[in-house]
Each structure stands twice: as C-alpha cells, then as structure tokens.
C-alpha cells in the first residue's frame, strides 16, 4: 500500500503564530489525540522500524508489555497531532536545531494523549531567531509517556 500526502503544509501559514507571538513561560494551546494501531503502523512503515513489538499483536502479547506499544519516535507524530494548525511549532521552514527526550511509559493504541507545552526562551543570534521549548506527553492515566526539550530556528 502506498501512502500519499494530501496535506498542503503551507495552507493557513498566514494564520500561524509568529515570532512576536511566542511568550516564554506561557502554555501553548494543545488538543488531545487518540493514538490508533493504524497510526503506529504508518509511523513504523515510514521509518522502516517494523519491530514486532510495534506491529504484531500476537507477538506483543507474549512480551513484558502484554500488548502493542508505540516506538519511542512516536513523539514526532504526537507533536503534530496534539497541536492546532495555528501553533508556531508547525511553521514551515522551522529548523530542528537539537532535542533531548526522556521516555517513561510506552504509548499504546487507544491512549488518549495530551500535551503540556511551552516556550522556555526565545532569542536572536547572528540574524537567526531561536526558540527553546519543552513538551510533556501524558496518557489518559496521567502517566508521562515522554518529555523533551528542543531548540528550533524559526523562519524570518
């Protein structure tokens, strides 16, 4: 099966929050997302990580996890699934300048995932706009799935 993108990532770009709208310390608006087996499978296929723990339900039931879990790279999918289209993190042209993640409990199909996110700082260096931000993803049991800090270079 071939997957095709039908999303125009530039659509609505003028409605997105810009550099001046980033307020260090202020929580970002987020939306809950229900993780599905299909989303996990698509991510695994896209990344080439077909670990049976992520895609084979019968196998996953025999492991210490007792069922399917999502790969740690799920935070990439969650970042976009838990933020509205006008969020400044979704701006086309944003460059990932580095990130550090910690993983606590695995995300699972059926989890309703929420995100607590905020900019920690923003600054200009060498004619570039930088933002430092942190993100914490929770499952519906209020357990931390993963947390991370990132550095991005914003488009001018």
C-alpha positions in Angstrom: 0.0 0.0 0.0 1.3 3.4 -0.9 0.7 6.4 1.3 0.4 9.8 -0.3 0.4 13.2 1.4 -2.6 15.3 0.5 -1.8 18.0 3.1 -0.6 21.4 2.0 1.8 22.3 4.8 1.8 26.0 3.7 -2.0 26.2 3.8 -3.1 28.5 6.6 0.5 29.7 7.2 -0.6 33.3 7.5 -2.8 32.3 10.4 0.0 30.7 12.4 1.5 32.4 15.4 4.7 34.2 14.6 7.9 35.1 16.5 6.3 38.0 18.2 3.5 35.7 19.5 5.9 33.4 21.3 5.7 34.2 25.0 8.3 32.4 27.1 6.7 30.5 30.0 3.1 30.8 28.6 1.5 27.4 28.0 0.8 26.6 24.4 -2.7 25.6 23.3 -2.9 21.8 22.7 -5.5 19.3 21.7 -6.0 15.6 22.9 -5.2 12.9 20.4 -6.3 9.2 20.5 -3.4 7.0 19.3 -4.5 4.2 16.9 -2.9 1.0 15.8 -3.1 2.3 12.3 -1.1 5.5 13.2 1.6 3.4 14.8 1.8 1.1 11.8 2.1 4.0 9.4 4.9 5.5 11.5 6.7 2.2 11.6 6.4 1.7 7.9 7.6 5.3 7.2 10.6 4.9 9.5 11.3 1.3 8.5 11.1 0.1 12.1 8.9 -2.9 11.9 9.8 -4.3 15.3 7.1 -6.9 16.1 6.5 -5.3 19.4 5.0 -2.3 17.5 3.2 -4.2 14.7 2.5 -7.8 15.6 -0.3 -8.0 18.2 0.1 -11.8 18.9 3.9 -11.4 19.5 3.4 -8.2 21.6 1.1 -10.1 23.9 3.9 -12.5 24.8 6.2 -9.7 26.0 6.5 -8.0 29.3 4.4 -5.2 27.8 1.4 -7.5 27.3 0.4 -5.9 24.0 1.4 -3.4 21.3 3.3 -0.3 22.1 4.5 2.6 20.0 8.1 3.1 19.1 9.9 5.9 21.0 9.9 8.0 17.8 6.1 8.4 18.4 6.8 11.8 19.9 7.2 13.2 16.4 3.7 12.1 15.4 2.3 13.3 18.7 3.9 16.8 18.4 1.8 17.5 15.3 -1.3 15.6 16.4 -1.6 17.4 19.7 -1.1 20.9 18.4 -3.6 23.0 16.4 -2.8 24.2 12.9 -2.0 27.7 14.1 0.7 26.6 16.5 4.1 28.3 15.9 5.8 24.9 16.1 4.1 23.9 12.8 5.6 26.8 10.8 7.0 25.6 7.5 10.7 26.5 7.3 11.4 25.7 11.0 14.7 24.0 11.5 15.3 21.5 14.3 18.5 22.7 16.0 18.5 19.8 18.5 16.4 18.0 21.0 16.7 15.7 24.1 13.9 13.3 25.1 13.3 11.1 28.1 10.9 8.1 27.9 8.9 6.9 30.8 6.0 4.6 29.8 5.2 3.4 26.3 2.3 4.9 24.3 -0.2 2.3 23.4 -3.1 2.0 20.9 -6.2 3.6 22.4 -4.3 6.0 24.7 -5.8 9.5 24.7 -2.7 11.6 24.7 -2.4 15.2 26.0 0.5 17.6 25.7 1.7 20.2 28.1 4.0 22.6 26.1 5.6 26.0 26.4 8.4 28.1 25.1 11.1 28.5 27.7 13.0 31.2 25.9 13.5 33.0 22.6 16.5 35.0 21.4 18.2 36.3 18.3 21.7 35.3 17.5 23.5 36.0 14.2 20.3 37.2 12.4 18.6 33.9 13.4 15.5 33.5 15.6 15.8 30.8 18.2 13.2 29.2 20.4 13.8 26.8 23.3 10.7 24.8 24.3 9.7 21.9 26.4 7.0 19.3 25.8 5.5 16.7 28.1 3.1 14.0 26.7 0.7 12.2 29.1 -1.6 9.2 28.6 -5.2 9.1 29.8 -4.0 7.7 33.2 -1.9 11.0 33.6 1.3 9.0 33.3 4.2 10.7 31.5 4.9 9.0 28.2 7.8 11.2 27.3 9.2 14.6 27.9 11.6 16.6 25.9 13.4 19.9 25.3 14.0 21.2 21.9 15.8 24.1 20.1 14.4 25.4 16.9 15.5 28.1 14.4 12.4 30.0 13.3 11.8 31.3 9.8 12.4 35.1 9.4 
